Amino acid sequence: MKFLRSILSVAVLGILVLGAATPAFAQEKMTLEEWQAALDACNQREQAAQARISELDAQIADLQRQIRDVDNQIAQERQAISSLNQQISNTQNQLTQAQAELERVRWPDSYTVVRGDCLWNIAKKDYIYNDPFKWPTIYEANKDKIKDPDLIYPQQVFTIIRP
C-alpha cells in the first residue's frame, strides 16, 4: 500500500513537472518561490488524497468486518435450519408411526363378542366394516369358531379380515 502511495506521489509530481514544462510555461521562468508554492500545493493535494485513502481503507476494513459478521450469522442460521430440518424429519417419523398405530387401533383385527351381539350388528360397527351386509365375511373368516351364524356367544374372539 505504501509502495502504491509512493508511486502515486511520484506520478503527481511528474504530471506537475510535465505540465509546467508545456510550451506555455516554457516561455515563463518560474522563480524559486513560485516553484516552492506549486510544490507545496501539490504536497497539500497529496496529503488530502492520502487522508482520503486512509478514510477509505478504514471504511473497507469496517465493511470487511461487517461481511465476516454477516457470514457468521448466515452460518449460524444455516446450522439452526439444519437442526430444525432434523427435528421436522423426526417429528414426521413419529407422526407416521402414530398414524400407523392409530390405524391399527382404529381398525382392530379381532373382535370379542359381548352379550346381545350378532354377526349383522358386529359388521355394522363403524370400526369393523361399517356395513351390516358384510356379516358373511366375519362368518367365513371364523367358520372354525362359528357352527351356526345365528348362534354366537359372549367372549368368543372373531378374526376381522381387512381388505
ChimeraX attribute file (.defattr): number of C-alpha atoms within 10 A of each C-alpha:
attribute: neighborCount
match mode: 1-to-1
recipient: residues
	/A:1	6
	/A:2	7
	/A:3	8
	/A:4	9
	/A:5	14
	/A:6	11
	/A:7	12
	/A:8	15
	/A:9	19
	/A:10	12
	/A:11	12
	/A:12	16
	/A:13	16
	/A:14	12
	/A:15	12
	/A:16	14
	/A:17	14
	/A:18	11
	/A:19	13
	/A:20	17
	/A:21	13
	/A:22	10
	/A:23	9
	/A:24	9
	/A:25	12
	/A:26	11
	/A:27	9
	/A:28	10
	/A:29	10
	/A:30	13
	/A:31	9
	/A:32	9
	/A:33	9
	/A:34	11
	/A:35	14
	/A:36	12
	/A:37	12
	/A:38	16
	/A:39	15
	/A:40	12
	/A:41	12
	/A:42	16
	/A:43	15
	/A:44	12
	/A:45	14
	/A:46	17
	/A:47	13
	/A:48	12
	/A:49	15
	/A:50	15
	/A:51	12
	/A:52	12
	/A:53	13
	/A:54	12
	/A:55	12
	/A:56	12
	/A:57	12
	/A:58	12
	/A:59	12
	/A:60	12
	/A:61	12
	/A:62	12
	/A:63	12
	/A:64	12
	/A:65	12
	/A:66	12
	/A:67	12
	/A:68	12
	/A:69	12
	/A:70	12
	/A:71	12
	/A:72	12
	/A:73	12
	/A:74	12
	/A:75	12
	/A:76	12
	/A:77	12
	/A:78	12
	/A:79	12
	/A:80	12
	/A:81	12
	/A:82	12
	/A:83	12
	/A:84	12
	/A:85	12
	/A:86	12
	/A:87	12
	/A:88	12
	/A:89	12
	/A:90	12
	/A:91	12
	/A:92	12
	/A:93	12
	/A:94	12
	/A:95	12
	/A:96	12
	/A:97	12
	/A:98	12
	/A:99	13
	/A:100	12
	/A:101	12
	/A:102	12
	/A:103	11
	/A:104	11
	/A:105	11
	/A:106	13
	/A:107	15
	/A:108	15
	/A:109	13
	/A:110	13
	/A:111	15
	/A:112	13
	/A:113	17
	/A:114	14
	/A:115	9
	/A:116	9
	/A:117	14
	/A:118	17
	/A:119	20
	/A:120	17
	/A:121	15
	/A:122	22
	/A:123	21
	/A:124	17
	/A:125	12
	/A:126	12
	/A:127	12
	/A:128	22
	/A:129	19
	/A:130	13
	/A:131	14
	/A:132	16
	/A:133	13
	/A:134	16
	/A:135	18
	/A:136	14
	/A:137	16
	/A:138	23
	/A:139	19
	/A:140	13
	/A:141	14
	/A:142	17
	/A:143	12
	/A:144	8
	/A:145	14
	/A:146	17
	/A:147	11
	/A:148	9
	/A:149	17
	/A:150	10
	/A:151	10
	/A:152	18
	/A:153	15
	/A:154	11
	/A:155	11
	/A:156	13
	/A:157	14
	/A:158	18
	/A:159	18
	/A:160	19
	/A:161	15
	/A:162	10
	/A:163	3
